[in-house]
Amino acid sequence: MQPTATQDQTVVVTGLSNREFLELYARPGRIGLSGGITFIDRAICRAERHLDERERWGSWSHAFLFQGLRLDGHHWVIESDLQIHRKHIQLGVQENRISKYFDEALYTNVAVLDLGLAEDQIACLLREGLELVANRARYSMRELFGTFIALRRPGLRGRQNLLARESSLYCSALVQHLFRKTGLDLAPGVDLKNTTPEDIARTAIPHVTYLLQRQVVRSKFTELKTRVRRRVGARIRQMKRRRTKSA
């Protein structure tokens, strides 16, 4: 029996492939989060360090909405993304099969957030999302840079994105926009177009998080500090052992 989202709970899942995990926990109206290894994934996670007191990198670089199982037998998502196919570029709000996230080398971390929504709230999310798909709302790299600026200057987070443009939503802004349509604010006090995937992951709305995390995203500087500390610690222990022997 699966827990309901009556209070915050994190269910850490191990031993599953991305496919097994997503097919087990994907449901209409749930939120998906992913973290990956591409340059843009790492840039977003690095920028999210400003949300953490210890400046640890964020874990999430993309957010999307599960649409559910369709007649083709596949689970689908609604998301705002940039995808480059042969002779074709998808840029903006779109529908995709969740099989896109089965690649574990590309999507090292995935999560599913269940807010325990009512059927009418789920219907509202999907209706509003499909409306944006039909109207071809754009993905705005410009707004993403505006969010990076706001992350470095917290006083700007609650203000309108400095580089905002009409009919544009990047991934986490889309998810925030859809949930606000249901009357739920995933990140109160943060402007719609300054919302990050990490904000969504940390939402104060009671929920259950199903987490499949293989890799903690870290900066090279953090990795260097860790290696130096280990070496210094080993050196100190070695010196203590020598002193003990000599005594």
SULVEN-V556683 format. One line per field, one symbol per residue. ss: DSSP state (a for helix, b for strand, c for the rest). phi: phi as a letter, one per 30 degrees, with the letter a starting at -180 (. if undefined). psi: psi as a letter, one per 40 degrees, with the letter a starting at -180 (. if undefined). Layout:
ss=???
phi=???
psi=???
//
This chain:
ss=ccccccccbbbbcccccaaaaaaaacccccbbbbbbccaaaaaaaaaaaaaccccccccccbbbbbbbbcccccbbbbbbbbbbbccbbbbbbbbbbaaaacccccbbbbbbbbccccaaaaaaaaaaaaaaaacccbccaaaaaaaaaaaacaaacccccccccccbccaaaaaaaaaaaccccccccccaaaccaaaaaccccccbbbbbbccccccaaaaaaaaaaaaaaaaaaaaaaaaaaac
phi=.ddcddadaccdcbicdeddddddcdbeidccbbbbcdededdddddddddcdchdddcbbbbacdcjdcddicdbbcacacbccdhabcbkdacbddeecddddccdbbbbccciddddddddeddddddddddhedccdddddddeddddbedcddceedcdbdhbadedddddeddddcjccdbeiceeccdcededdceddeacccbbbcbddbddddddddddddddddddddddddddddd
psi=hiiigeihhhhhhieiidddddddehiheihiiiiaeidddddddddedeehdefiiieheiiihhdihideeiiiihihihhhihfhhhhahihiieddeehdddgdhiihhhefiiddddddddddddddddefhihhddddddddddddgdeedeihhdfiiifhhadddddddddddeehhdghehideehidddddeiehhihhhhghdhhhiiddddddddddddddddddddddddddd.
//
